Amino acid sequence: MEISKPRFLDYFLLVTLAAIFGNSFMLVGVIVDEIPSVTLTTLRLVISALIFVVAMVFVKQKLPAMGRVWIIILAVAVFGNVAPFFLISWGQEKVDAGLAAIFVACMPLMTIVLAHFVTRDEKLTLFKITGFCFGLLGVVMIIGFDKLGTLGENTVRQYAVVVAALGYAISAIISKSLVDMPRVSMMSAIMLVSSLVIIPFGLISGETSQVLAGPWPSAKVILSMIILAVVPTVIGTMMIFVILSRQGASFLSQINFMVPVFAILWSTMFLSEVLPANALYALVLILAGVAIARINPKSKIAQTKEINS
């Protein structure tokens, strides 16, 4: 597929998607005040699954045939949806939305390290190692050097959000095996499996039954729950595919620089969060790490050869 030079519409879609994903941290911050994390994750995935299945029927696609692909779908569902959605929402019961977004911003750096061990063509370079070290230093700066060896409640929940970022990184690598599948069919399968995985946990924990028994959450929380399931989870996912089809993965990866900035903006505006100075310094370190890790001197050499040939 030949990709044209990015136009205004491409940048508009990218910034809009970053704003949407950044907003998800604020929405979770609102919801966890009244809905426990397991129930939140269950509702988010079930609502999203229903929407994707309806969309799949509408575009006349079908679920994949039984086979090895469902093992990959299960892995993506667990590492890309169930685990990170739960860990982030559980973490945000004590961790501010802006801080959670900064932790998750480390996901591209984790993907780079994992790819070195599980792929043949994405090996570590000096730039990637340097970028990862910058990101690691940023995470340590947020948690605090004095708290790294402790397991206080807030520290454990911060670690949980970092593990969520690791889950996203694992999912990003695994999901490459699904790129040839019809998109709506693929997402319907992933969301259905995600729902089937999380529902038993909701029943066993008793959280879901407690919420249904009442008192019911406020209208603000219910509306936030619906928006979270529909906008970042469903519409955001479809926008990813649109951007990928128009400009490719490299262009889409720029979103990693914008999501934490929007998350901080939304949480400051609507949740009145005030991040400590070290969090902002950490954000700079992490984003600098992502930028450094993206440097690929070989591509410049290849481009020069192509121009001279």
KEGU-539553 format. One line per 3 residues: number of its first residue (from 1); their letters; for each residue z, x, y of N, C-alpha, C. Coordinates in steps of 0.05 Angstrom, whole numbers, plus 5000, padded with zeros to 4 digits. Atoms other than C-alpha are relative to their C-alpha. Example, Ala and Ser with C-alpha at 12.3 -4.5 7.8 and 13.67 -1.06 7.14 Angstrom:
1 = AS = 5000:5018:4976:5156:5246:4910:5000:5018:5024 | 4999:4984:4976:5143:5273:4979:5014:4985:5022
***
This chain:
1 = MEI = 5000:5017:4976:5000:5000:5000:5000:5017:5025 | 5001:4985:4975:4980:5027:5068:5018:4987:5020 | 4981:5010:4980:5034:5021:5120:4991:5007:5028
4 = SKP = 5008:4995:4973:5015:5013:5192:5023:5010:5018 | 4980:4990:4981:5052:5042:5252:5018:4976:5007 | 4981:5022:4993:5116:5001:5266:4994:4988:5027
7 = RFL = 5005:5014:4976:5106:4948:5318:5026:4987:5010 | 4976:5013:4988:5154:4908:5362:5013:4981:4980 | 4989:5019:5020:5162:4855:5307:5016:5014:4979
10 = DYF = 4986:4985:5020:5183:4908:5257:5027:5009:5009 | 4974:4991:4989:5237:4936:5302:5018:4976:5006 | 4984:5024:4996:5259:4865:5320:5013:4991:4974
13 = LLV = 4989:5008:5026:5267:4848:5246:5022:5019:4991 | 4980:4980:5008:5305:4913:5234:5027:4996:5015 | 4976:5003:4984:5354:4903:5291:5014:4973:4994
16 = TLA = 4989:5026:5007:5363:4829:5274:5015:5002:4973 | 4987:4998:5026:5379:4847:5202:5026:5016:5002 | 4976:4984:4995:5429:4900:5225:5022:4983:5012
19 = AIF = 4980:5018:4987:5463:4848:5269:5011:4980:4980 | 4992:5019:5020:5465:4799:5211:5020:5013:4980 | 4982:4986:5018:5496:4850:5163:5026:5008:5013
22 = GNS = 4976:4993:4985:5544:4874:5216:5019:4976:5004 | 4984:5025:4996:5566:4802:5227:5015:4992:4975 | 4986:5008:5025:5585:4794:5154:5028:5011:4998
25 = FML = 4973:4989:5000:5646:4839:5164:5018:4982:5017 | 4984:5018:4983:5670:4794:5221:5005:4974:4986 | 4997:5026:5014:5658:4731:5179:5021:5003:4978
28 = VGV = 4980:4996:5021:5698:4760:5121:5028:5003:5012 | 4975:4998:4986:5753:4778:5170:5012:4974:5008 | 4991:5027:4993:5757:4705:5191:5009:4986:4975
31 = IVD = 4996:5016:5024:5754:4677:5121:5025:5008:4985 | 4977:4990:5016:5807:4721:5087:5027:4991:5011 | 4975:5010:4989:5860:4692:5133:5009:4974:4985
34 = EIP = 4994:5026:5013:5856:4626:5093:4990:4998:4971 | 5011:5002:5027:5815:4638:5030:5004:5027:4986 | 4996:4974:5014:5836:4692:4979:4974:5013:4992
37 = SVT = 5024:4984:5004:5787:4747:4963:4983:4992:4975 | 5014:5008:5024:5769:4725:4892:4985:4974:5005 | 5013:5026:4994:5754:4654:4915:4978:5003:5020
40 = LTT = 5020:4995:4980:5716:4679:4975:4975:5011:4986 | 5023:4988:5014:5672:4722:4930:4986:4980:4982 | 5012:5020:5017:5662:4665:4881:4983:4980:5016
43 = LRL = 5015:5019:4983:5641:4615:4935:4975:5013:5011 | 5023:4986:4988:5595:4666:4968:4978:5003:4980 | 5020:4995:5020:5559:4682:4904:4988:4974:4988
46 = VIS = 5009:5025:5011:5555:4611:4877:4981:4985:5019 | 5017:5013:4980:5527:4582:4942:4973:5015:5002 | 5024:4984:4998:5477:4639:4946:4982:4996:4976
49 = ALI = 5015:5004:5024:5456:4630:4874:4985:4974:5000 | 5012:5026:4998:5443:4556:4884:4975:5000:5018 | 5022:4999:4980:5399:4570:4945:4976:5016:4988
52 = FVV = 5022:4984:5011:5359:4624:4909:4986:4986:4977 | 5012:5014:5022:5348:4581:4847:4982:4978:5011 | 5017:5021:4988:5322:4524:4891:4975:5013:5011
55 = AMV = 5024:4986:4989:5276:4574:4926:4981:5009:4978 | 5017:4991:5023:5252:4601:4859:4983:4977:4989 | 5015:5023:5010:5233:4531:4836:4979:4992:5020
58 = FVK = 5019:5008:4979:5199:4517:4903:4975:5017:4999 | 5023:4982:5000:5155:4579:4898:4988:5003:4972 | 5011:5002:5027:5142:4564:4824:5002:5027:4985
61 = QKL = 4995:4977:5016:5172:4627:4796:5020:4993:4978 | 4982:5005:5022:5213:4633:4732:5019:5024:4997 | 4981:4978:5006:5273:4674:4710:4986:5019:4980
64 = PAM = 5012:4980:5018:5255:4739:4673:5005:4992:4970 | 4997:5004:5028:5244:4735:4598:5024:5016:4989 | 4978:4985:5012:5302:4757:4554:4992:5028:4991
67 = GRV = 5007:4973:5008:5304:4831:4542:5017:5020:5015 | 4985:4978:4987:5328:4899:4570:5004:4995:5029 | 4998:5004:4971:5316:4876:4641:5026:4986:5008
70 = WII = 4975:5015:4993:5377:4831:4638:5024:5019:5000 | 4979:4980:4999:5421:4892:4625:5000:5012:5028 | 5002:4989:4973:5395:4921:4690:5010:4980:5021
73 = ILA = 4992:5021:4982:5405:4855:4725:5031:4997:5000 | 4971:5002:5002:5477:4852:4700:5013:5023:5015 | 4989:4976:4986:5490:4923:4726:4998:4997:5030
76 = VAV = 5004:5004:4971:5461:4906:4794:5019:4978:5010 | 4982:5022:4992:5501:4841:4796:5028:5010:5003 | 4973:4991:4999:5566:4877:4782:5005:5020:5022
79 = FGN = 4996:4978:4981:5557:4940:4824:4990:4993:5028 | 5012:5006:4974:5516:4909:4880:5011:4974:5013 | 4990:5025:4989:5549:4841:4888:5030:4995:4994
82 = VAP = 4973:5008:5008:5612:4824:4849:5021:5020:5010 | 4979:4980:4993:5651:4889:4857:5002:5005:5030 | 4997:4995:4971:5634:4906:4930:5008:4976:5016
85 = FFL = 4992:5024:4985:5640:4834:4955:5030:4995:4997 | 4971:5004:5004:5709:4828:4924:5016:5022:5013 | 4984:4977:4989:5733:4898:4944:5001:5000:5030
88 = ISW = 5001:5001:4971:5710:4890:5016:5018:4977:5010 | 4984:5023:4991:5742:4821:5023:5029:5005:4995 | 4972:4994:5006:5806:4844:4989:5010:5021:5020
91 = GQE = 4993:4979:4981:5807:4906:5033:5004:4989:5028 | 4998:5011:4973:5796:4865:5096:5023:4981:5004 | 4975:5015:4996:5859:4826:5083:5020:5017:5017
94 = KVD = 4982:4982:4985:5893:4887:5114:4985:5020:5018 | 5017:4980:4986:5835:4930:5141:4982:4985:5020 | 5017:5012:4980:5799:4912:5206:4971:5001:4992
97 = AGL = 5028:5003:5007:5727:4890:5201:4984:5025:5009 | 5014:4976:4990:5703:4949:5243:5004:5024:4983 | 4994:4977:5017:5738:5000:5200:4986:4997:4973
100 = AAI = 5013:5005:5026:5711:4967:5136:4970:5008:5002 | 5029:4994:4996:5640:4973:5164:4995:5030:5001 | 5003:4971:4998:5651:5047:5180:5002:5013:4972
103 = FVA = 4998:4990:5027:5673:5060:5108:4975:4995:4984 | 5024:5007:5015:5613:5024:5080:4976:5015:5010 | 5022:4984:4989:5568:5065:5126:4995:5026:4984
106 = CMP = 5002:4976:5017:5580:5122:5076:4981:4996:4977 | 5016:5007:5024:5537:5086:5024:4975:5018:4997 | 5024:4983:5004:5472:5125:5038:5007:5028:4991
109 = LMT = 4992:4973:5008:5509:5191:5030:5008:5001:4971 | 4993:5002:5028:5538:5169:4964:4976:4997:4982 | 5025:5004:5015:5469:5147:4941:4986:5027:4996
112 = IVL = 5013:4974:5001:5441:5216:4957:5013:5018:4978 | 4986:4983:5020:5494:5251:4914:4995:4989:4972 | 5005:5012:5026:5487:5202:4856:4971:5005:4990
115 = AHF = 5028:4997:5007:5411:5207:4858:4994:5028:4989 | 5004:4972:5009:5416:5283:4847:5005:5002:4970 | 4993:4998:5028:5448:5271:4779:4985:4981:4981
118 = VTR = 5012:5020:5017:5409:5211:4754:4970:4998:5004 | 5029:5001:4996:5338:5223:4781:4989:5028:4999 | 5013:4974:5002:5288:5279:4774:4988:5010:5027
121 = DEK = 5015:4993:4976:5256:5277:4843:5016:4997:5026 | 4984:5004:4976:5315:5266:4890:5024:5019:4999 | 4979:4980:5003:5355:5331:4884:5013:5006:5027
124 = LTL = 4985:4992:4976:5407:5355:4933:4987:5024:5015 | 5010:4978:4984:5385:5400:4990:5024:5009:5018 | 4979:4990:4981:5426:5440:5041:5006:4978:5021
127 = FKI = 4996:5021:4980:5415:5383:5091:5016:4977:4988 | 4986:5022:5012:5439:5330:5042:5029:5007:4995 | 4972:4991:5005:5501:5370:5023:5015:5000:5026
130 = TGF = 4987:4999:4973:5517:5382:5097:5005:4972:5010 | 4996:5028:4991:5507:5308:5113:5023:4987:4985 | 4978:5011:5016:5553:5288:5056:5027:5010:5009
133 = CFG = 4975:4989:4990:5607:5335:5081:5008:4988:5026 | 4994:5013:4975:5602:5305:5150:5012:4972:4995 | 4991:5027:5007:5610:5235:5120:5028:5000:4988
136 = LLG = 4974:4998:5013:5669:5256:5076:5021:5006:5021 | 4981:4993:4979:5703:5287:5137:5007:4975:5017 | 4996:5024:4984:5693:5221:5174:5019:4981:4986
139 = VVM = 4982:5017:5016:5726:5181:5117:5029:5010:5001 | 4973:4988:4999:5785:5229:5115:5013:4996:5027 | 4989:5003:4973:5793:5224:5190:5011:4971:5004
142 = IIG = 4991:5027:4997:5799:5148:5186:5026:4996:4984 | 4977:5004:5017:5848:5147:5128:5024:5016:5010 | 4979:4982:4990:5887:5206:5157:5006:5021:4979
145 = FDK = 4995:4978:5018:5899:5274:5126:5027:4997:4987 | 4973:5002:5011:5972:5257:5116:5003:4977:4980 | 4998:5023:5018:5957:5193:5077:4982:5003:4975
148 = LGT = 5019:4997:5022:5905:5220:5028:5014:4999:4973 | 4986:5000:5025:5956:5230:4974:5020:4978:4996 | 4981:5022:5002:5996:5167:4986:4985:4975:4991
151 = LGE = 5012:5025:5009:5984:5097:4960:5014:4976:5013 | 4990:5023:4985:6012:5052:5014:4979:4977:4999 | 5018:5023:5003:5982:4982:5015:4974:5002:5017
154 = NTV = 5024:4997:4983:5935:4994:5074:4982:5022:4990 | 5016:4978:5010:5912:5060:5045:4985:4992:4975 | 5014:5009:5025:5896:5029:4977:4977:4982:5007
157 = RQY = 5022:5018:4992:5855:4975:5011:4977:5015:5014 | 5021:4983:4988:5818:5028:5051:4984:5013:4978 | 5014:4988:5023:5802:5063:4986:4982:4980:4986
160 = AVV = 5015:5022:5013:5778:4996:4958:4973:4997:5014 | 5025:5004:4985:5726:4990:5013:4982:5024:4995 | 5016:4976:5006:5703:5062:5000:4988:4997:4972
163 = VAA = 5011:5005:5027:5695:5044:4926:4978:4979:5001 | 5021:5020:4997:5654:4983:4948:4974:5014:5009 | 5024:4985:4992:5607:5031:4984:4988:5015:4977
166 = LGY = 5009:4986:5024:5602:5071:4920:4985:4980:4982 | 5013:5020:5016:5584:5006:4883:4972:4994:5011 | 5027:5005:4988:5527:4993:4933:4981:5023:4994
169 = AIS = 5016:4977:5005:5503:5064:4922:4989:5000:4971 | 5009:5002:5028:5501:5055:4846:4979:4979:4997 | 5020:5022:5002:5465:4989:4854:4973:5008:5012
172 = AII = 5026:4992:4987:5413:5020:4900:4983:5016:4981 | 5015:4983:5019:5394:5070:4846:4991:4983:4976 | 5007:5016:5024:5395:5020:4788:4978:4980:5007
175 = SKS = 5018:5021:4993:5356:4967:4826:4971:5009:5003 | 5028:4990:4998:5295:5013:4832:4984:4992:4975 | 5014:5008:5024:5279:4991:4761:4990:4971:5002
178 = LVD = 5008:5028:4998:5269:4919:4786:4979:4995:5021 | 5018:5004:4977:5219:4932:4842:4974:4985:4993 | 5025:5013:5007:5160:4905:4802:5004:4970:4993
181 = MPR = 4995:5029:5006:5193:4837:4789:4994:4983:5023 | 5002:5019:4978:5177:4775:4830:5026:4998:5015 | 4975:4996:4984:5227:4779:4887:5019:4976:4998
184 = VSM = 4982:5023:5000:5255:4708:4888:5011:4997:4972 | 4990:5001:5027:5260:4708:4812:5021:5021:4995 | 4980:4978:5004:5296:4775:4812:5026:4993:5014
187 = MSA = 4975:5006:4986:5347:4753:4865:5014:4976:4988 | 4988:5023:5013:5358:4687:4830:5015:5009:4975 | 4987:4990:5024:5374:4723:4766:5025:5016:5006
190 = IML = 4977:4983:4992:5420:4773:4800:5023:4982:5010 | 4979:5018:4989:5458:4718:4838:5012:4982:4978 | 4989:5017:5022:5464:4674:4776:5019:5016:4983
193 = VSS = 4983:4983:5016:5492:4731:4735:5026:5008:5015 | 4977:4993:4983:5538:4751:4793:5020:4977:4999 | 4983:5023:5000:5565:4680:4795:5014:4996:4973
196 = LVI = 4988:5003:5026:5576:4677:4720:5021:5021:4994 | 4980:4979:5003:5614:4743:4723:5026:4994:5015 | 4976:5004:4983:5661:4724:4780:5015:4974:4995
199 = IPF = 4986:5026:5004:5676:4651:4762:5024:5002:4982 | 4976:4997:5017:5722:4669:4703:5024:5013:5014 | 4979:4987:4986:5762:4715:4748:5014:4981:5020
202 = GLI = 4989:5020:4982:5771:4659:4798:5018:4980:4986 | 4984:5019:5016:5796:4612:4744:5026:5013:4989 | 4977:4986:5012:5842:4664:4712:5021:5006:5022
205 = SGE = 4981:4992:4978:5873:4686:4779:5015:4975:5010 | 4988:5024:4990:5888:4614:4797:4995:4996:5030 | 5005:5002:4971:5865:4627:4869:4983:4976:5006
208 = TSQ = 5019:5021:4994:5807:4578:4866:5013:4972:4998 | 4987:5026:5003:5849:4520:4839:5020:4995:5022 | 4981:5003:4978:5901:4533:4893:4986:4991:5025
211 = VLA = 5015:5008:4976:5848:4528:4947:4990:4972:4998 | 5011:5027:5004:5818:4465:4917:5023:4979:5001 | 4977:5018:5000:5888:4434:4910:5010:4994:5029
214 = GPW = 4993:5004:4972:5898:4441:4985:5025:5015:5008 | 5017:5012:4979:5912:4445:5040:4974:5015:5003 | 5026:4988:4998:5839:4457:5053:4998:5018:5024
217 = PSA = 5003:4981:4977:5817:4514:5098:4990:4985:5025 | 5008:5012:4974:5803:4499:5171:4970:4998:5001 | 5029:5004:4996:5734:4477:5195:4987:5027:5007
220 = KVI = 5011:4974:4992:5724:4546:5226:4995:5018:4975 | 5002:4983:5024:5736:4581:5159:4978:4989:4981 | 5020:5012:5017:5692:4532:5120:4972:5007:5011
223 = LSM = 5026:4994:4987:5635:4542:5170:4993:5029:4997 | 5005:4971:5004:5644:4618:5166:4992:5006:4972 | 5007:4996:5028:5641:4614:5091:4971:4992:4994
226 = IIL = 5028:5009:5004:5575:4575:5092:4981:5020:5013 | 5018:4981:4986:5545:4623:5144:4999:5026:4984 | 5000:4975:5015:5567:4683:5103:4982:4999:4975
229 = AVV = 5017:5003:5024:5533:4656:5040:4971:4997:5006 | 5028:5006:4994:5470:4633:5074:4986:5022:5016 | 5013:4982:4981:5456:4683:5130:4999:5029:4989
232 = PTV = 5002:4972:5009:5476:4754:5108:4991:5002:4970 | 5005:4997:5028:5472:4741:5033:4972:4991:4992 | 5026:5011:5008:5409:4698:5026:4978:5009:5020
235 = IGT = 5020:4994:4980:5369:4705:5091:4998:5031:5004 | 5001:4971:4997:5389:4778:5099:4985:5014:4977 | 5014:4989:5023:5365:4794:5028:4970:4996:5002
238 = MMI = 5028:5005:4998:5298:4761:5040:4987:5016:5023 | 5011:4984:4978:5290:4798:5106:4996:5029:4991 | 5003:4973:5011:5300:4863:5068:4972:5003:4987
241 = FVI = 5026:4999:5013:5239:4847:5026:4977:4999:5020 | 5021:5002:4980:5198:4828:5087:4996:5027:5014 | 5002:4974:4987:5214:4894:5121:4989:5021:4981
244 = LSR = 5010:4981:5020:5201:4934:5057:4970:4997:4997 | 5029:5005:5004:5133:4901:5049:4984:5008:5024 | 5014:4993:4975:5115:4915:5122:5000:5030:5006
247 = QGA = 4997:4973:4991:5142:4985:5133:5012:5020:4979 | 4990:4983:5021:5174:5012:5069:5029:5007:5003 | 4971:4994:5003:5242:5040:5049:5010:5019:5022
250 = SFL = 4991:4980:4980:5244:5098:5099:5006:4986:5026 | 4996:5014:4975:5237:5051:5158:5026:4982:4998 | 4977:5017:5004:5289:5003:5129:5026:5016:5001
253 = SQI = 4975:4984:5002:5339:5059:5118:5013:5006:5028 | 4989:4996:4973:5347:5065:5194:5022:4980:5006 | 4980:5021:4995:5390:5002:5189:5028:5011:4996
256 = NFM = 4974:4989:5005:5447:5046:5164:5014:5010:5026 | 4989:4990:4975:5456:5073:5235:5011:4977:5017 | 4995:5023:4982:5461:5003:5266:5021:4981:4990
259 = VPV = 4981:5020:5011:5503:4960:5218:5029:5005:5010 | 4972:4996:4991:5571:4993:5234:5004:4995:5030 | 4998:5004:4971:5556:4991:5308:5002:4970:5006
262 = FAI = 4999:5029:4996:5542:4916:5305:5026:4988:4990 | 4975:5010:5011:5603:4905:5261:5023:5004:5019 | 4980:4995:4980:5647:4938:5313:4997:4982:5024
265 = LWS = 5005:5018:4977:5614:4898:5368:5009:4972:4995 | 4992:5028:5007:5624:4831:5333:5030:4997:4998 | 4971:5002:5004:5695:4845:5312:5016:5004:5026
268 = TMF = 4987:4996:4974:5713:4868:5382:4998:4974:5017 | 5006:5024:4984:5681:4806:5414:5015:4976:4990 | 4990:5025:5011:5706:4753:5366:5027:5001:4986
271 = LSE = 4974:4997:5014:5767:4781:5330:5019:5016:5017 | 4983:4984:4981:5794:4822:5389:5012:5025:4987 | 4991:4976:5013:5800:4883:5345:4996:5024:5019
274 = VLP = 5002:4976:4984:5813:4949:5380:5003:5024:4981 | 4999:4978:5019:5795:5009:5337:5013:5025:5012 | 4989:4975:4990:5834:5073:5343:4978:5021:5007
277 = ANA = 5020:4980:4992:5798:5132:5375:4989:5016:4977 | 5009:4984:5022:5796:5170:5310:4978:4985:4983 | 5020:5015:5015:5754:5113:5279:4973:5004:5013
280 = LYA = 5025:4995:4986:5701:5122:5332:4989:5028:4996 | 5008:4972:5006:5700:5197:5322:4989:5001:4971 | 5009:5000:5028:5694:5184:5247:4973:4987:4997
283 = LVL = 5026:5013:5001:5636:5137:5258:4978:5019:5009 | 5019:4980:4991:5600:5192:5297:4994:5020:4978 | 5003:4980:5021:5612:5241:5240:4984:4989:4977
286 = ILA = 5014:5013:5022:5588:5192:5187:4970:4996:5006 | 5027:5005:4993:5525:5172:5224:4985:5027:5004 | 5012:4974:4998:5511:5245:5240:4994:5011:4972
289 = GVA = 5005:4992:5027:5518:5259:5166:4976:4987:4988 | 5023:5015:5010:5468:5204:5149:4974:5012:5012 | 5024:4989:4987:5419:5233:5200:4993:5027:4989
292 = IAR = 5005:4973:5011:5426:5304:5174:4989:4999:4972 | 5009:5003:5028:5418:5282:5102:4972:4990:4998 | 5027:5010:5001:5353:5248:5120:4979:5021:5007
295 = INP = 5018:4979:4993:5322:5313:5144:4986:5011:4975 | 5015:4991:5023:5266:5333:5097:4979:5020:5010 | 5019:4980:4990:5232:5399:5117:4974:5000:4985
298 = KSK = 5024:5000:5016:5183:5392:5059:4979:4981:5011 | 5019:5020:4990:5153:5329:5089:4985:5010:5024 | 5013:4989:4976:5138:5366:5154:4979:5020:4992
301 = IAQ = 5019:4981:5010:5104:5421:5115:4975:4986:4989 | 5021:5015:5012:5064:5370:5076:4982:4987:5021 | 5016:5013:4978:5043:5334:5140:4983:5021:5014
304 = TKE = 5015:4979:4987:5021:5401:5171:4976:5008:4983 | 5022:4994:5018:4979:5417:5110:4979:4979:5001 | 5019:5023:5000:4948:5348:5112:4983:5000:5025
307 = INS = 5014:4999:4974:4930:5356:5186:4980:5023:5000 | 5017:4977:4999:4900:5425:5175:4977:4999:4980 | 5020:5001:5021:4860:5406:5114:4976:4984:5009
***
